Amino acid sequence: MKWTDTLDIAIELAETHPEVDPTKINFVDLMRWVMGLPGFEDNEKHCGEKILEAIQLAWIDEVE
């Protein structure tokens, strides 16, 4: 997975952290959790606020 695979990342996060409210996560933790997902293979330098926002929104949609 890469940073741009926002839906795949959101699904993995929802499965990995079912107890977490994605509306309350900060971007530092979100970035760390994404980079720790199995199959994630991208450089943290390719990540920015817009990508993290997109992942967060996809995660919110996934849990609703």
C-alpha positions in Angstrom: 0.0 0.0 0.0 1.0 3.6 -0.6 -0.2 6.8 0.9 -2.6 7.3 -2.0 -4.4 4.1 -1.2 -6.7 5.9 1.2 -9.6 3.5 1.1 -7.5 0.4 1.6 -5.7 2.2 4.5 -9.0 3.2 6.1 -10.3 -0.3 5.9 -7.1 -1.7 7.5 -7.2 1.0 10.2 -10.9 0.3 11.0 -10.0 -3.4 11.4 -6.8 -2.8 13.4 -8.2 -0.2 15.7 -11.9 -0.8 16.1 -12.0 0.9 19.5 -10.7 4.2 18.1 -13.0 7.1 17.1 -11.3 8.3 13.8 -12.7 11.9 14.4 -10.5 12.2 17.5 -7.2 10.9 16.2 -4.3 13.4 15.7 -2.3 13.3 12.5 1.0 12.3 14.3 -0.7 9.1 15.6 -2.5 8.5 12.3 0.7 8.7 10.3 2.5 6.3 12.7 -0.4 3.8 12.6 -0.5 3.9 8.8 3.2 3.3 8.5 2.8 0.3 10.9 0.2 -1.4 8.8 1.1 -4.7 7.3 1.8 -4.3 3.6 2.4 -0.5 3.8 5.4 0.3 1.8 5.8 4.1 1.2 8.1 6.8 2.5 6.9 9.1 5.2 8.2 12.0 3.1 5.5 11.4 0.6 2.8 12.0 3.2 1.2 15.4 3.9 -1.7 16.9 5.7 -4.0 16.5 2.7 -3.3 12.8 2.5 -3.8 12.3 6.2 -7.1 14.2 6.0 -8.2 12.0 3.1 -7.3 8.8 5.1 -9.2 10.2 8.2 -12.3 11.0 6.1 -12.2 7.5 4.5 -11.9 5.9 7.9 -14.8 7.9 9.2 -16.9 6.8 6.3 -15.8 3.2 6.8 -17.0 3.0 10.4 -20.3 4.8 9.7 
